[in-house]
Amino acid sequence: AATILSKDTIELEPTISHVVTENCDGCAYCVDPCPFKAITLVEYIVNGETKKRVEVNEALCKGCGTCMATCPKRAIFVWHFRPEQLMAEVKAALGVVA
C-alpha cells in the first residue's frame, strides 16, 4: 500500500462496456436504462444497406453492467462480469428469491 501511495499517478484499467458487433442488431434495449447515458444507437451502411447498432462512450461509461443485464442478444458486456453475476445482482436489487 505504501508503494502505491508514494506514486504521483496511478493507472487503472477501465471497467467499461464493450459491444459485440456481430451480435448487436440495434434493438437499443440497453440505451435508455444506462444511468450514465453512455450508450447511443448509431446507423451505418454496409453494402448499400442501412444497419443499426449501439456504441459505448468510454468517457461516460462506469461499467455498472445495466446494459449487459438488459441485452437479450448478449451483444454488450462488461469485462470482469459474467452474466450470472449480473443476474444475481438484478435479482437481489428486485428482492427476487431463487
C-alpha positions as CSV (number, residue, x, y, z in Angstrom):
1,A,0.0,0.0,0.0
2,A,2.8,2.4,0.8
3,T,4.3,1.9,-2.7
4,I,1.0,2.9,-4.3
5,L,0.7,6.0,-2.2
6,S,4.2,7.1,-3.0
7,K,3.4,7.4,-6.7
8,D,2.2,10.6,-8.3
9,T,-0.3,8.9,-10.5
10,I,-2.0,5.5,-10.7
11,E,-3.0,4.0,-14.0
12,L,-6.2,1.9,-13.8
13,E,-7.7,-0.5,-16.3
14,P,-11.1,0.9,-17.1
15,T,-14.1,-1.3,-16.5
16,I,-16.4,-0.4,-19.3
17,S,-19.0,-1.9,-21.6
18,H,-18.0,-3.4,-24.9
19,V,-20.2,-4.1,-27.9
20,V,-20.0,-7.4,-29.7
21,T,-20.9,-6.0,-33.1
22,E,-21.7,-9.4,-34.6
23,N,-24.5,-9.9,-32.0
24,C,-25.9,-6.4,-31.9
25,D,-29.0,-5.9,-34.0
26,G,-29.7,-2.4,-32.9
27,C,-32.7,-3.1,-30.7
28,A,-31.5,-0.4,-28.4
29,Y,-32.8,-2.1,-25.2
30,C,-29.6,-1.0,-23.5
31,V,-29.8,2.7,-24.4
32,D,-32.5,4.1,-22.0
33,P,-31.6,2.0,-18.9
34,C,-28.0,3.3,-18.9
35,P,-27.8,5.7,-15.9
36,F,-24.8,7.4,-17.4
37,K,-26.2,8.0,-20.9
38,A,-23.1,6.3,-22.2
39,I,-24.8,4.3,-25.0
40,T,-26.1,5.6,-28.2
41,L,-27.8,4.0,-31.2
42,V,-25.9,4.7,-34.5
43,E,-26.7,3.9,-38.1
44,Y,-24.1,2.8,-40.6
45,I,-24.2,1.5,-44.2
46,V,-22.9,-1.9,-45.3
47,N,-23.1,-2.8,-49.0
48,G,-25.7,-0.1,-49.5
49,E,-27.9,-1.3,-46.6
50,T,-28.5,0.8,-43.6
51,K,-28.0,-1.0,-40.3
52,K,-28.1,0.0,-36.6
53,R,-26.0,-0.9,-33.6
54,V,-25.1,0.7,-30.3
55,E,-21.8,2.4,-29.4
56,V,-20.4,3.0,-25.9
57,N,-18.9,6.4,-25.0
58,E,-15.9,5.2,-23.0
59,A,-15.6,8.5,-21.2
60,L,-19.1,8.3,-19.8
61,C,-19.3,4.5,-19.1
62,K,-18.8,3.4,-15.5
63,G,-19.0,-0.3,-16.1
64,C,-22.1,-0.8,-14.0
65,G,-23.5,-3.6,-16.2
66,T,-27.0,-2.3,-16.6
67,C,-26.7,-2.6,-20.4
68,M,-25.4,-6.2,-20.1
69,A,-28.3,-7.1,-17.9
70,T,-30.9,-5.7,-20.4
71,C,-29.4,-7.1,-23.7
72,P,-31.4,-10.1,-25.0
73,K,-28.7,-10.8,-27.6
74,R,-25.6,-10.8,-25.3
75,A,-24.3,-8.2,-27.6
76,I,-22.8,-5.9,-24.9
77,F,-20.7,-7.0,-21.9
78,V,-18.5,-5.6,-19.2
79,W,-15.1,-7.2,-18.6
80,H,-14.8,-9.0,-15.3
81,F,-18.5,-9.7,-15.0
82,R,-20.2,-12.9,-16.0
83,P,-23.9,-12.8,-17.0
84,E,-24.7,-14.9,-13.9
85,Q,-23.1,-12.4,-11.6
86,L,-25.2,-9.5,-13.1
87,M,-28.4,-11.5,-12.9
88,A,-27.8,-12.3,-9.3
89,E,-27.3,-8.6,-8.6
90,V,-30.5,-7.7,-10.5
91,K,-32.5,-10.4,-8.6
92,A,-31.0,-9.1,-5.3
93,A,-32.0,-5.5,-6.2
94,L,-35.5,-6.6,-7.0
95,G,-35.8,-8.7,-4.0
96,V,-36.3,-11.9,-6.0
97,V,-35.8,-15.1,-4.1
98,A,-34.5,-18.0,-6.1
